[in-house]
């Protein structure tokens, strides 16, 4: 006796079958829609964190960004000086 398919397997099969029958332009629209759903999910996850967690992440990334910018600008300044010397 065959095992019944899992619901996700059935959904994937149906999606693949339908997509394969659509023109490429419609497939691109479906892809863009799926990407927007994924971004929306990521945004909802971000919105679900506490204000304390968000503040900690913002501080952490701000410090990393500042450190990176300072290191890059130091190198950039020396490169500008070398170009001016030429």
C-alpha positions in Angstrom: 0.0 0.0 0.0 1.5 3.4 -1.1 2.1 6.0 1.6 0.0 9.1 1.1 1.9 12.2 0.0 2.8 14.8 2.5 0.8 18.1 1.9 4.0 20.0 1.1 5.0 17.5 -1.5 1.6 17.8 -3.1 1.8 21.6 -3.1 5.3 21.5 -4.6 4.1 19.1 -7.3 1.1 21.2 -8.1 3.2 24.4 -8.2 5.8 22.8 -10.5 3.1 21.5 -12.8 1.3 24.8 -13.1 4.5 26.8 -13.5 5.8 24.6 -16.2 2.7 25.4 -18.2 2.9 29.1 -17.9 4.7 31.4 -20.3 8.1 32.6 -19.1 6.8 36.1 -18.4 4.2 34.7 -16.0 6.8 32.5 -14.4 8.9 35.6 -13.7 5.8 37.3 -12.1 5.3 34.3 -9.9 9.0 34.3 -8.9 8.8 38.1 -8.1 5.7 37.4 -6.0 7.5 34.6 -4.1 10.5 36.8 -3.5 8.2 39.6 -2.1 6.5 37.0 0.2 9.9 35.9 1.4 11.0 39.5 2.1 7.7 40.2 3.9 8.3 37.1 6.1 11.8 38.4 7.0 10.4 41.8 7.8 7.7 40.3 10.0 10.4 38.4 11.9 12.3 41.6 12.4 9.2 43.3 13.7 8.6 40.5 16.2 11.8 41.1 18.1 11.7 43.1 21.3 12.8 46.8 21.4 15.7 45.7 23.6 16.9 43.1 21.1 16.5 45.7 18.3 18.5 48.3 20.1 21.3 45.8 20.9 21.5 44.8 17.2 21.5 48.4 16.0 24.3 49.2 18.4 26.3 46.2 17.4 26.0 46.9 13.7 26.6 50.6 14.2 29.9 49.9 15.9 30.9 47.4 13.2 30.0 49.8 10.5 31.9 52.6 12.1 35.0 50.4 12.5 34.8 49.3 8.9 34.3 52.8 7.6 37.3 54.1 9.6 39.6 51.4 8.3 38.5 51.9 4.7 38.9 55.7 4.9 42.4 55.4 6.3 43.4 53.3 3.3 41.5 55.6 1.0 43.2 58.7 2.3 46.7 57.2 1.8 45.7 56.2 -1.8 44.6 59.7 -2.5 47.9 61.1 -1.2 49.8 58.6 -3.5 47.7 59.7 -6.5 48.3 63.4 -5.7 52.1 62.7 -5.6 52.1 61.3 -9.1 
